[in-house]
Amino acid sequence: MRFGHPLAWMLATFLAGMAGVLAGLRLAPHLVPGSVQGGAGVTAPDAASGNATSFAQAVARAAPAVVNVFGAVTATERRTQSFRDPRWLAPYAQLAPEAEVKHRGTSLGSGVILSATGLMLTNRHVVKDAHRVQVELADGRRLPVRVVGFDPETDLAVLKADIQGLPTLRIGRPRDLRVGDVVLAIGNAFGVGQSVSLGIVSATGRSNLGITGIENFIQTDAAINPGNSGGALIDSRGDLVGINTAIYSESGVSEGVGFAIPADLAQTVARSLEAHGKVSRGWLGLTGRSVTASLAEDFGLRVEAGVLVSSTVEGGPAERAGLRPGDVITRVGGRAVADTQELLDLVAESGPDAAVSLEVWRGGERLEAKPTTRARPLVAKE
């Protein structure tokens, strides 16, 4: 199967490894990726053990701030009533009335502690259908938590426990990650308890995967399995660089292609959810393609980087500001734009109802456009 095939994605939307523990319930597991590290070497000497390839210190630094997440959920199944009379033949079974059967189960996932005062981050799909959520700390304590807010566009959720003095994770620099950097995924794999897997950064800036509305994933081959969603992706220093979210798999378990949300993006979302209960993003109403050397040659462009506008939404901010297909956006608010993801990020960060200044090239002419953003329409992946 190819990447875009809907049956090939074992996505977060499958309730993060629902391990239906009652009444034989077995819901589809949620799957996640991991990736990590920025610019450090590939070895992390462990002075205590004398093992030059041990990452025990990094894990010891990060693991106390990774939690197991348990959500109490109820699933409804429609069943056709059957009759005990053996003379009731199968051809007539369709005439029997249907009944709704409710099963109680537990969704399994992971999370990371962002503050000593109990603020935590996980994937939305881990807890979105849960009517009660608990977390288990690395020391075995279980705490009830409340859901502060969801962000469907990134599949993130913020939780809050009423407690003080929790261990926290240091936030790393996902933008400094290089392909080949070592990363480790920490989470509640298969619900057996906190586990660690090792891999490298396979790619950065992965998008157009159809997983979430906003995509800028770190790809890793660190093993990510059901129960890992929402867990930590750390570098060899133990710093958080990603939140494990999805895997590409035809078997339902890790096949070496996992994806994590960069930690800086996750932190920005968490702050907004904590402060406002939602995330508001700016939107211009256009589609575009990243300018490459081959694209510039094909279209006769006079710039080497930027975003070639493919289309504009009728009546949208871009069209109202005079932008049209064929224009190339090279700067937003004075900041250079290298590709479509960077344009999306800069516009989203500006928020709705913001006047933004765009440097635009139309053929050999340099122009300035000043659209006013609108709230980004929700593009949620259920």
C-alpha positions as CSV (number, residue, x, y, z in Angstrom):
1,M,0.0,0.0,0.0
2,R,1.1,3.5,-0.6
3,F,1.2,6.3,2.0
4,G,-2.1,8.0,1.1
5,H,-4.2,4.8,1.2
6,P,-6.8,5.1,4.1
7,L,-6.5,1.4,5.0
8,A,-2.8,1.7,5.5
9,W,-2.9,4.3,8.3
10,M,-3.4,2.9,11.8
11,L,-4.0,6.3,13.2
12,A,-4.4,8.0,16.4
13,T,-8.2,8.2,15.8
14,F,-8.4,4.6,16.8
15,L,-8.5,5.6,20.5
16,A,-4.9,5.2,21.3
17,G,-4.7,1.5,21.8
18,M,-8.1,0.9,23.3
19,A,-7.5,-2.2,25.2
20,G,-11.2,-3.0,26.0
21,V,-10.7,-4.9,29.1
22,L,-14.3,-5.7,30.0
23,A,-16.8,-7.9,28.3
24,G,-14.2,-9.0,25.8
25,L,-14.2,-5.5,24.2
26,R,-11.3,-5.0,21.9
27,L,-11.2,-1.7,20.1
28,A,-8.6,-0.7,17.6
29,P,-5.3,0.3,19.2
30,H,-4.0,3.8,18.9
31,L,-0.6,4.0,17.3
32,V,2.2,6.5,17.6
33,P,5.6,7.6,16.4
34,G,8.7,8.9,17.9
35,S,11.7,10.8,17.0
36,V,14.3,12.9,18.6
37,Q,17.5,14.7,19.2
38,G,19.0,17.8,17.9
39,G,22.5,18.1,16.9
40,A,24.1,16.0,19.6
41,G,26.4,13.1,18.9
42,V,25.1,9.6,18.4
43,T,26.7,8.3,21.6
44,A,25.9,9.2,25.2
45,P,28.6,7.9,27.5
46,D,27.2,6.6,30.8
47,A,30.0,7.2,33.4
48,A,28.2,5.0,35.9
49,S,28.2,1.9,33.8
50,G,31.3,2.6,31.7
51,N,29.2,1.8,28.6
52,A,29.9,4.4,25.8
53,T,26.6,3.5,24.0
54,S,24.3,3.6,27.0
55,F,21.4,6.2,27.1
56,A,20.5,5.3,30.6
57,Q,21.2,8.8,31.9
58,A,19.0,10.4,29.3
59,V,16.2,8.0,30.1
60,A,16.6,8.5,33.9
61,R,16.3,12.3,33.3
62,A,13.2,12.1,31.2
63,A,11.2,9.0,32.3
64,P,9.9,10.3,35.7
65,A,8.0,13.0,33.7
66,V,6.3,10.5,31.4
67,V,2.9,9.1,32.6
68,N,0.6,6.3,31.6
69,V,-2.9,7.6,30.7
70,F,-6.1,5.6,31.3
71,G,-9.4,6.8,30.0
72,A,-12.7,5.1,31.0
73,V,-14.8,4.8,27.9
74,T,-18.1,3.3,26.9
75,A,-18.6,1.7,23.5
76,T,-22.0,1.0,22.0
77,E,-22.6,-1.9,19.6
78,R,-25.8,-2.7,17.7
79,R,-26.7,-6.3,17.7
80,T,-29.6,-8.3,16.1
81,Q,-31.6,-10.1,18.8
82,S,-31.3,-13.9,18.5
83,F,-34.0,-16.4,19.6
84,R,-33.2,-19.5,21.6
85,D,-35.7,-21.6,19.6
86,P,-33.5,-23.6,17.2
87,R,-36.4,-23.7,14.8
88,W,-35.9,-20.0,14.2
89,L,-34.1,-20.3,10.9
90,A,-31.3,-18.0,9.8
91,P,-33.1,-16.5,6.8
92,Y,-35.6,-14.9,9.2
93,A,-33.0,-13.6,11.6
94,Q,-33.1,-10.2,9.9
95,L,-36.6,-9.7,11.1
96,A,-35.5,-9.8,14.7
97,P,-35.3,-6.4,16.4
98,E,-31.9,-4.8,17.0
99,A,-30.6,-3.9,20.5
100,E,-27.8,-1.6,21.7
101,V,-25.2,-3.3,23.8
102,K,-22.9,-1.1,25.8
103,H,-19.4,-2.2,26.8
104,R,-17.1,-0.4,29.2
105,G,-13.4,-0.4,28.5
106,T,-10.2,1.5,29.0
107,S,-8.3,3.6,26.4
108,L,-4.6,3.3,26.9
109,G,-2.0,6.0,26.1
110,S,0.8,8.1,27.5
111,G,1.5,11.7,28.4
112,V,4.2,14.1,29.5
113,I,4.3,16.4,32.5
114,L,4.9,20.0,31.5
115,S,4.8,21.7,34.9
116,A,5.4,20.8,38.5
117,T,1.9,22.0,39.2
118,G,0.3,19.1,37.3
119,L,-0.1,20.3,33.7
120,M,0.3,17.4,31.3
121,L,0.1,16.9,27.5
122,T,-1.1,13.9,25.6
123,N,-2.8,13.1,22.3
124,R,-6.4,14.1,21.8
125,H,-7.4,10.7,20.5
126,V,-6.2,9.1,23.7
127,V,-8.8,10.9,25.9
128,K,-11.5,12.5,23.6
129,D,-14.1,9.8,24.2
130,A,-13.3,9.2,27.9
131,H,-15.7,10.2,30.6
132,R,-13.0,9.8,33.3
133,V,-9.3,10.0,33.0
134,Q,-6.5,8.9,35.3
135,V,-2.7,9.0,35.0
136,E,-0.1,6.8,36.5
137,L,3.2,8.4,37.5
138,A,6.5,6.6,37.1
139,D,6.6,6.0,40.8
140,G,3.3,4.1,40.7
141,R,0.9,6.8,42.0
142,R,-2.4,7.2,40.3
143,L,-4.0,10.6,39.9
144,P,-7.3,11.7,38.6
145,V,-7.0,14.5,36.0
146,R,-9.4,16.8,34.2
147,V,-9.2,17.6,30.5
148,V,-8.3,21.3,30.1
149,G,-8.8,21.4,26.3
150,F,-8.4,19.7,22.9
151,D,-6.8,20.9,19.7
152,P,-8.1,18.7,16.8
153,E,-5.8,20.3,14.3
154,T,-2.7,18.9,16.0
155,D,-4.4,16.0,17.9
156,L,-3.2,17.3,21.2
157,A,-4.9,17.6,24.6
158,V,-3.9,19.2,27.9
159,L,-4.7,17.5,31.2
160,K,-4.5,18.9,34.7
161,A,-3.9,17.2,38.0
162,D,-4.4,18.9,41.4
163,I,-0.9,18.2,42.8
164,Q,2.4,20.0,43.4
165,G,6.1,19.0,43.0
166,L,5.9,16.8,39.9
167,P,9.0,16.1,37.8
168,T,9.1,17.9,34.4
169,L,10.7,17.4,31.1
170,R,13.2,19.9,29.5
171,I,12.0,21.1,26.1
172,G,14.6,20.5,23.4
173,R,15.1,22.1,20.0
174,P,13.2,20.0,17.4
175,R,14.3,22.6,14.7
176,D,17.9,21.5,15.2
177,L,17.2,17.8,14.6
178,R,19.2,16.2,11.9
179,V,18.5,13.0,10.0
180,G,20.5,10.3,11.8
181,D,20.3,11.8,15.2
182,V,19.5,9.3,18.0
183,V,16.1,9.5,19.6
184,L,14.2,7.4,22.2
185,A,10.5,6.9,22.6
186,I,9.1,6.5,26.1
187,G,5.5,5.4,26.8
188,N,3.0,2.7,27.9
189,A,3.5,0.3,25.0
190,F,0.7,-2.3,24.8
191,G,-0.3,-1.2,28.3
192,V,2.4,-3.3,30.0
193,G,4.0,-0.3,31.7
194,Q,6.5,2.3,30.8
195,S,8.9,1.2,28.1
196,V,11.7,2.7,26.1
197,S,12.7,2.1,22.5
198,L,15.6,3.4,20.5
199,G,15.9,4.8,17.0
200,I,17.1,7.6,14.8
201,V,15.5,10.6,13.1
202,S,14.4,9.3,9.7
203,A,13.1,12.7,8.4
204,T,11.8,16.0,9.6
205,G,9.1,18.3,8.4
206,R,6.8,15.5,7.2
207,S,3.5,16.8,6.0
208,N,0.6,16.0,3.6
209,L,0.2,12.6,5.3
210,G,-3.5,13.0,6.1
211,I,-3.1,12.4,9.9
212,T,-4.0,15.9,11.3
213,G,-5.0,19.3,9.9
214,I,-1.6,20.8,10.8
215,E,1.4,18.5,10.0
216,N,5.1,19.1,10.6
217,F,6.1,15.7,11.9
218,I,9.4,14.2,12.9
219,Q,9.7,10.8,11.4
220,T,11.5,8.1,13.3
221,D,12.2,4.3,13.3
222,A,12.1,4.1,17.1
223,A,9.5,1.4,17.9
224,I,6.1,3.0,18.6
225,N,3.2,0.6,19.5
226,P,-0.3,0.8,20.8
227,G,-0.3,2.7,24.1
228,N,2.6,4.9,23.1
229,S,0.4,7.8,21.8
230,G,1.0,11.0,23.7
231,G,4.3,9.8,25.1
232,A,7.7,11.4,24.9
233,L,10.2,11.5,22.1
234,I,13.6,12.5,23.7
235,D,17.1,13.1,22.4
236,S,20.3,11.6,23.8
237,R,20.4,14.3,26.4
238,G,16.9,13.5,27.7
239,D,15.3,16.6,26.3
240,L,11.8,16.4,24.9
241,V,11.7,16.9,21.1
242,G,8.4,15.3,20.2
243,I,5.0,13.9,21.2
244,N,4.5,10.4,19.7
245,T,1.3,10.5,17.6
246,A,1.0,8.0,14.8
247,I,2.6,5.2,12.8
248,Y,2.4,4.0,9.2
249,S,1.7,0.3,9.4
250,E,-0.1,-2.5,7.6
251,S,0.1,-4.8,10.6
252,G,-1.1,-2.5,13.4
253,V,2.3,-2.5,15.2
254,S,5.6,-0.7,14.6
255,E,7.2,-1.2,11.2
256,G,9.8,1.5,11.6
257,V,7.8,4.5,10.3
258,G,6.5,6.6,13.2
259,F,5.6,10.3,13.5
260,A,5.9,12.7,16.4
261,I,4.6,16.3,16.8
262,P,7.6,18.6,17.4
263,A,7.9,19.6,21.1
264,D,8.0,23.4,20.4
265,L,4.7,23.2,18.5
266,A,3.2,21.0,21.2
267,Q,4.3,23.5,23.9
268,T,2.7,26.4,22.0
269,V,-0.6,24.5,21.7
270,A,-0.5,23.6,25.4
271,R,0.0,27.2,26.5
272,S,-3.0,28.3,24.4
273,L,-5.2,25.5,25.7
274,E,-4.2,26.3,29.2
275,A,-4.9,30.0,28.8
276,H,-8.0,30.0,26.5
277,G,-9.2,26.4,26.3
278,K,-8.7,26.5,22.5
279,V,-6.2,27.4,19.8
280,S,-7.0,30.2,17.4
281,R,-4.9,30.3,14.2
282,G,-4.6,32.8,11.3
283,W,-5.7,31.8,7.8
284,L,-5.1,33.4,4.4
285,G,-7.2,31.2,2.2
286,L,-4.7,30.0,-0.4
287,T,-2.9,26.9,-1.5
288,G,0.7,26.8,-2.7
289,R,3.8,24.8,-3.6
290,S,7.2,25.1,-2.1
291,V,9.6,26.7,-4.6
292,T,12.5,24.4,-5.6
293,A,15.2,24.7,-8.2
294,S,13.3,22.5,-10.6
295,L,10.0,24.3,-10.0
296,A,11.6,27.7,-10.5
297,E,13.1,26.5,-13.8
298,D,9.8,24.9,-14.9
299,F,7.8,28.1,-14.2
300,G,10.5,30.6,-15.1
301,L,10.5,32.0,-11.5
302,R,13.1,34.6,-10.5
303,V,13.3,33.5,-6.9
304,E,15.0,30.5,-5.4
305,A,12.8,30.1,-2.3
306,G,9.2,30.9,-1.2
307,V,5.7,29.6,-1.9
308,L,4.2,29.6,-5.4
309,V,0.5,30.4,-5.1
310,S,-1.6,27.7,-6.7
311,S,-5.1,28.9,-5.9
312,T,-7.0,31.4,-3.7
313,V,-10.3,31.0,-1.9
314,E,-13.0,33.2,-3.4
315,G,-13.6,36.1,-1.0
316,G,-10.7,34.9,1.2
317,P,-8.1,37.2,2.7
318,A,-5.5,36.4,0.0
319,E,-7.8,37.1,-2.9
320,R,-9.1,40.3,-1.2
321,A,-5.5,41.5,-0.9
322,G,-5.0,41.0,-4.6
323,L,-3.0,37.8,-4.6
324,R,-3.5,35.5,-7.5
325,P,-2.2,32.1,-8.8
326,G,1.4,32.4,-10.1
327,D,2.5,34.9,-7.4
328,V,5.4,33.8,-5.2
329,I,5.3,34.7,-1.5
330,T,8.9,35.2,-0.2
331,R,8.4,37.0,3.2
332,V,5.8,37.3,5.9
333,G,6.2,40.2,8.3
334,G,9.8,40.6,7.3
335,R,10.7,36.9,7.9
336,A,11.9,34.9,4.9
337,V,9.6,32.0,3.8
338,A,11.4,28.9,2.7
339,D,8.4,26.6,2.0
340,T,4.7,26.1,2.4
341,Q,5.0,24.7,6.0
342,E,6.9,27.8,7.1
343,L,4.2,30.0,5.5
344,L,1.5,28.1,7.2
345,D,3.3,28.3,10.6
346,L,3.9,32.0,10.3
347,V,0.3,32.8,9.3
348,A,-1.2,30.5,11.9
349,E,1.0,32.1,14.6
350,S,-0.3,35.5,13.7
351,G,-3.8,34.5,14.8
352,P,-7.1,35.7,13.3
353,D,-7.9,39.3,12.5
354,A,-4.2,40.2,12.1
355,A,-2.8,42.4,9.4
356,V,0.2,40.7,7.9
357,S,2.7,42.1,5.4
358,L,3.6,39.8,2.5
359,E,6.5,40.2,0.1
360,V,5.2,38.9,-3.2
361,W,6.9,38.5,-6.6
362,R,4.8,38.6,-9.7
363,G,7.1,37.8,-12.6
364,G,10.1,40.2,-12.2
365,E,8.1,42.7,-10.1
366,R,8.3,42.9,-6.3
367,L,5.0,43.7,-4.7
368,E,3.7,44.1,-1.1
369,A,0.3,42.7,0.0
370,K,-1.4,43.3,3.3
371,P,-4.2,40.8,3.9
372,T,-6.0,40.6,7.2
373,T,-6.2,37.0,8.4
374,R,-9.3,35.1,9.4
375,A,-9.7,32.3,11.8
376,R,-8.4,29.1,10.3
377,P,-11.3,26.7,9.4
378,L,-11.1,23.5,11.4
379,V,-9.7,20.6,9.5
380,A,-10.0,17.8,12.1
381,K,-9.1,14.2,11.5
382,E,-11.5,12.0,13.4
